[in-house]
């Protein structure tokens, strides 16, 4: 009898384990695969994913859509705008499940517990910008759900570098800690410092190649972050279509705030803007250094355009 029950449990659990695509070297088990096996053990041995059902019929569930990045590309703005749709339930905080080992080892049940309560007709969304540039994340997301719909928002790589620096600079200022000038990061031995992490994060084609090993291009919608800032409604319309949502968000949901210098949101009579940390002025950079930065990204940008079959209005 015990053997029969064990066989039945294994039969139920087995479909949850999804093999990686053949593009990955299977000769040696990677640390990612090892952790994934342990994660599945934690959740499947108990044979449950508790969805924490609320008395009103809503529950916590795994996301069907993830905003994977990019850092300082406009992920918070995208999430806030997408949340205007009644069929979207968005996690408020960045979860960092797939890229932080201490979170990932907690298992999928922990991940579910970080999600908002949603109704059956709603799509649950989480956003963690670091996912896009973390090498181990695509495989982990794929092993959880190979049908995942992914949102990637990108800006001009040079502008993204400046925004990246600006965020870290202000974080140090708030803690009354000194922080080097941007020139000290961008220049090394009289040349552009290509080892600067902010520059690496803007080499989109390298990170995109990693995601395309696991997900087809039609499962990844790229939002133009520069256009989202200037005219958000058309970009959000495209996201609605990608997620197969009914068109509920309209132009009246956005209004330009002259004081802040960017668009804010209007929802059922309520008006709200993004946090004051968004839209900060970038540091002044020597025009010649900025030109060097833009020239450096010329070829990587070209490779990215070829990879995704689409061009963007970047320097």
PyMOL commands that set and color helices and strands:
alter all, ss='L'
color gray80, all
select helices_A, chain A and resi 2-14+31-44+75-82+101-104+108-113+129-131+137-144+157-174+182-186+197-201+204-212+217-219+225-230+232-242+251-253+287-308
alter helices_A, ss='H'
color red, helices_A
select strands_A, chain A and resi 59-60+65-69+88-90+117-118+123-127+149-154+187-188+191-192+220-224+254-257+262-267+270-272
alter strands_A, ss='S'
color yellow, strands_A
deselect
rebuild
show_as cartoon
